[in-house]
Amino acid sequence: MAHVFSTYRWLLGLGFCLALLTAAGCAHRAETSAELGHLPSHYQGTLPCSDCAGIDYSLWLSADHVYVLREHYRSDQPVGDVIETGRWRVREAVNQLRLTPSDTDARFTSLWRIDGRHGLTALDEHGQPIDSGAHYTLKRAADPVKRHLAGPRWMLVDAPDRPGASPAFIRFDHKTRRVTGSTGCNRLMAHYQRKDDQLHIAQAATTRRACPEQADTEQALDEALRRTRHFETLGRFLLLYGADSDPSPLAVFSAA
């Protein structure tokens, strides 16, 4: 994975850690960015919206350059939150944070000026300040709480909304090494194996209730669980990834 520090700085840091002969010192440096400060980090703010009262932004940055962005639209009409995941990097020369969604290419990268270690300000597509008189700033909030894989009920994000349908979710049990949950229609159960951030989930067994309107969600959830090889928790989110180099998560869940 890409690192914020240059190779030169990384070698200096490695030498420093070896000199101290403590793994804790190395781990601490690996979770700190010269520009952003301690990682993971969390930013919040309300940005202008042309057809609503504003968009509430919540941005989480992990130490290994993954981000999750949640956008909540303030509107009289109910609008579901937009969840975006991708990779972040810092351009040190211009003090700029770049967010590239994992399911698109670099053309859709959003640019932010790093305001010290306390906030971010949105820039236009050319990296210039947005001249509109409105505020485009996110303030750094309290560092995100580290959630464990086992315990929370993880609700599937971006599942199709079906009238009367139950939400799809999974839950991990550390003692039994079982995954239980629901596809939104059928109950599911599987065994899992975990080592650090590596995660393997066996083929899930489900009940046989017929729900044609939930078929797409069931198929997508089953495939994501079966292909999962590692995971990451960031803020209130759980991201499942496959074995290949595709930066796009197989599935995204939010803690209930």
N, C-alpha and C positions, 0 to 999 in steps of 0.2 A: 504494500500500500504506500501511497505517496506520503511524504512527511513535510511538515511546515518548514522545518529547519533545513538548511543546505547541507550537503555532504560534509563540508568542512566543520560546520557547527556540530553536526551529529558525531563526528569523530572526536571533537573536543569533549562533547558530553560523555561519550563512551569512556574516554580516558579518565574523565573526572570520576565516573562511577567506579571504574576499576581501581582508581586510587583510593577511594573510600572503602572499597571491598564490601559494599552493602547493596543487596538487591533492592532494598527499599528506596535508596537514593535514585537508582536508575528508573524505577517505576514512577517515582514522583516527577522526574524530568519528562518522561514519556507522556504525562498527562498535563503538560503545561505548554502553552504557545506564547512566544515572545510578544505577539500582537494581541492575542485574545485573552491571555491569562489562563487560569485553571480550567481544565476540561474534565467532564462534560459541562456545558454551559447552557443557559436558558435565557431567551430574550422575549419581551412582550411589548405590544403597542397597538394602537389603532391607526390605520392608514386611511386616507381619503378613498371614496368610492363614488363613481359618477352616477350610479343609479340606486344607491342605498345610503344609509346613514353612516356607514363606515365599515371597515373590515378589521376585525380583531385578529392580530397575528400572534402566534406562539411558535418560536423557533428553538429547536434543540440541536446542539452540535456535540458530537461524540469525539472522543480522543483519537479514534481511528478514521476520522474524516467522513463519517456518515452524518446526514442531517435529516430531521423530520420537521416539516413546516405544516402547521394547521391554520387554516383561514376560516374564520367564522363571520358570515355576512349579517350585518344588522339590517333586518328588513321586516316589514309587516307580514310578508309571506314567509312561511317556514322554508328555510333553505338549509340543506345538510352541509356540514362542515366539509371543506376540501382538505384532503391530506396529501401532502407531497413528500416524497423521499428522494434522496440522491446523495451526491458527493460534494464536499466543500473543500476549497483550498484558498490559501492566502497568497496574494501577490504583494510581497514585502515592499517592492520598489515604490508602489503607489498606495500602500496601506489599504488594500482592497480585499474584501471577501467575495468569493465567487461561488454561487450555488447552482449546480447543474443537476436537473432532475434525472433520475436513473432511467426513466422510460423515454427519454428524448435525446437529442444531441446538443452540442455546445451552443447552438443558435438560441436556445431557450434559457441560457444561463442568466441569472439575475445577479446584479452587482450591488455591493453595499460598501460604504466607507466605514472603516473601523474607527470609532470615536474613543480612542484609548481602550480601556478595558471595561467601560461602563455602558457602551451602546453601539448601535449600528444605524446608519442613515442610508436609505435607498437611493440609488443612482440611476440615471437613464441607461439605455442600451450602449451608449458610448462611454460610460463611466464618468459622466458629468453630473453635477448637482441638478435636481429637478426644480426648475424655476416656476413655481406656481403659487407661492405664498403659503401653501399648506405644509403641515408637518409630516415628515416621512421617516420618523425615528422610532427605533425599538430600543427600549431600555433593558439593561441586564437585570434579570430577576434572580431570586434565590436559586442556587445550583440545584439541578433536578435530583430528586430522591432516587437512590438506586433500588429498583424493584427486582426481586428474585423471580426466577423462572417459575418455580413451584409456589403455589398459594393463590395468586390472583385468578379471577375469572377473566380470561382474555377474550374480548369481543372482536369479531372479525370486522375490519374496517372496509368501507366501500362495497359491501355486499348489496345486491339490488334490493331496493325497498319494495316489499310486497304487502298489500293490505292484509292485516291480520296475521302475518307471518311472525314466527318467533325469531329472535336474533341468533345468529350462528356464533358459537363460542367454543373455547377449549380450556381445560384446566389440567395442570400437571401436579401429580402427587409424588413427592420425593420418596416417601417410604415404600410405596408399592411400585414405583416406576411406571405408573400408568397415566395415560392421557385419556380424559373423559370429556364429553361435551355434547354439542348438538350442531347439526348441519343447518338448523333452522326448520328442519322437518323431522329428521331421524336422530336418535341418540347414537353416539359413536364411542368406541373404546379401542385403545391400542396400548402397546408397551413402548417404552422409549429408553434409550441409552444416552447418557450425557457424560462428557469429559471436558471440563472448562467450557469453552464456547462451542464445542462440537456437539451436534445433536442428531441422533438417528431415531426415526419413528417407524415402527412396524406398520404393515398394512392395517388400516383401521377396519374394525368390524362395526357394522351399523345395523339398526333395525330396518325393516323392509316396508315402511309406510310409503305409499306413493304420493308424491307432491310434485307434479310436473312444473309448477311455477317456481320451485326451488331447485330444479335439476342443475342449472348452471352453477349456482352457489355450491351445491353438494360436490359436483365434479371438480370445481376449482379448489375447494378446501381439501378434498381427498388427494388430489395431485400434489398440492403444496406440502402437505404433511409427508407424503411418501418420498418426495424429492429433497426434503430438508436435510442439510448436512451441517449447518451451523446457524447460530442465532445471535441476536444482540438485543438488549433492553436499553432503551433510551427515553428518559422521562417516563411518561405513562404508556409508552409503546413497546411492543414486542415485534421484532422483524425476523422473519425466517428466510434463510438463503440456501441456494442449492450448492452443488459441488463445483460448478464451473466458475469462470471469471466474470459472469454477468453481474454487474453491480445492482441490478434491480432485485428487490426482495420478492420472494415467491408469494408472500402474504404479509399483511400488516395487521396487528391487533392492538386494541386499546384496553387498558385495565379498567374493569368496571368500577 
